[in-house]
């Protein structure tokens, strides 16, 4: 095919096609973006997957499926995505199943040929929201479901585990029976997908790049539907990417999820409070998990102070985790130090949690009568209690020492 693959300069967009229609579409896109036709190559999606994973200069491509099966096409997209290359797929099949499969594999978008060059180009040029966008999108609406953030004051407290189980209880038919979204905001690791033995949802990063594009169709196509009532966004950044590149989109994405679901549970890394304080402002409640140790209580107190400084009216629920025994400080002393009651205590149940981890299932569904599961339900009931939102949060009083 008459496509020049020899060029010393890597354009911002390249195309890999395998038909005249695909080539014509690629030319139209490149012309509209004011790029030369030298950026068009042969080989289609499979050729791109063979050639590009080691070509770090390439950032975004158009790739035509051609005669590839859907399974093979998703494998190619996943391989390119792992290499940090954004892929917009062109194909001849116009159905939602193909769109969903390719988006879940990591494709930035899918277009059935013939497609408009302007639509394709728009998918390549979507940018993160402006500074004021998060606040505009986050404007409260009357019928939106509650958004609950879960954060640990230090590692190993089980905050991610609590978030997972809150989402499981919220969505369970024998629980709250709500249509629920679980958002894993720890973009460095994507631990929720790993713990639940699910594939990563690469569409999360598309959503964070351009949250204004997120609607019901996008959510259906890109979230992993764990059950009829529980959907997951979880993934980890690749190679030259950093979580900081995507975290600014979280404050705009959360309200979009609230519009689409009855309940949203967000698993938040503790550093997010400092890096993206606007995210906390999109929540209805913040659940803070801490251990019964001096360092943990001190860290919890500092986090509460930071949240209060940015969002003085945010209801905070303190949950004590006995997963880490630490110093074993008395519960009443912890509540006094934090200047707030303990909403619940997550008991140490190592054996039961180990079984749940091995089964890749939340403990609240595996052993719903266990003390740990009962504590989860207590946290959920408190976090969704409308009366709690009306209660004015306590103002922290300065102390020279946390205890004594």
ABEGO torsion letter per residue (X at the ends): XBBBABBABBBABBBBBABAAAAAAAAAAAAAAGBBAAABBBGEAAAAAAAAAABAABABBBBBAEABBAAAAAAAAAAAAAAGBBBBBBBABBBAAAAAAAAAAGBABBBBOBBBAAAAAAAAABBBBBAAAAAAAABBBAABBBBBBBBBABBGAGAAAAAAAAAAAAABAABAGBBBBBBBABAAAGAAAAAAGBBBBAAAAAAAABAAABBAAAAAAABBBABAABBBBBBBBBEABBAAAAAAAAAAAAAAAAAABABBBBBBBAAAAAABAAAAAABABBBBBBBBBAAAAAAAAAAAAAAAAABAABBBBBBBBAABAEAGBBAAAAAAAAGBBBABBBBBBAAAAAAAAAAGBBAAAABAABAAAAAAAAAAAAAABAAAAABBBBBBBBBABABX
